Amino acid sequence: MVGVEKYHGTGNDFIIVDAAENVPDRRAFAAELCDRETGLSHPNARKRGADGVLFLALEAGYSPPRVVMTLVQPDGSVAAMCGNGARCAAKWVAERTGSSEVMIDTQAGTRRAEIGEQGVTIEMGAPVFDPAGVPVVGDEPLVEREVEGPTVTAVNTGVPHAVAFVDDVTAVDVEAVAPAVRGADVFPEGANVNFAAPRADSDDTDGMVRGFDQRTFERGVEAETDSCGTGAVAIVAAAERLGKVEHGQRVPVHPPGGRLVVQLTERDALLQGPVEREYTGTVTVVDPTTFDVELDGVTGDD
């Protein structure tokens, strides 16, 4: 029996498993439980399946608490970083330790998170435009260049992103346009593809600028997701690079699943937003690649 919990950050949803649990084949586990048609489901869940499985190893003896995060995506790949996933991981740790501060070890580096009244805020690291760091093919940063149709700017915010600014994100056929950009030759490791448009209405909370609407096609999920934290940071980083926002501004970003706030500092990027726990349950591992699901212990919103 493998204990599971389901969390989401602005609709970016994850099945969380304690890394101490015996899961013989993590790739098969993620592929089956994350499937949007046949995967894990519960009446308390926003959607069937998930955008990935977070295997979390809470390490003893650290103050603040420290957790090692491994994200296995629905296609079986492992993502180096996930902003909303890391925020969900921080909430999971906080509920077990009572700490409002959590250190998260990811393949993209160690990230610090704080849990407060405004949700979970995580330090994402400095965005990278250098071609070797994204990576992209070529000797110059890829800024405002046509790639398979859209005009994009490439930036790494823990994972590679291509950002295209458009007039209206609702007018974009993401599933038709994004896959060619995601797999373009200029991105040797592939890229997440983001479409961003200036918000039609104002957002004057805390003096913030109008912000952006967001839609994202995620590498590894190979589909559009309701939210993407690294994508929200990529949008603001690209916007600053192109002179659309000023450095240091708190910028609201609105994916379909909710509202995030991004702020670029001198050495970092901060990502803030809500996290909710949907349910808990158990999964029976019949053999390394077969699973029976029995869910129980429904929890309310946080």
Secondary structure, DSSP 4 states (H G I P E B T S, - for coil): -EEEEEEEETTEEEEEEETTS--S-HHHHHHHHH-TTTS---TT-SSSS-S-EEEEEEETT-SS-EEEEEEE-TTS-EES--HHHHHHHHHHHHHHH--SEEEEEETTEEEEEEEETTEEEEE----B-STTTTT-SSSS---SEESSSSEEEEEESSSEEEEEE-S-GGG--HHHHHHHHHT-TT-TT--EEEEEEE-SS---GGG----EEEEEEETTTTEEES--HHHHHHHHHHHHHTTSS-TT-EEEEE-TT--EEEEE-SS-EEEEE--EEEEEEEEEEEETTEEEEEEE------
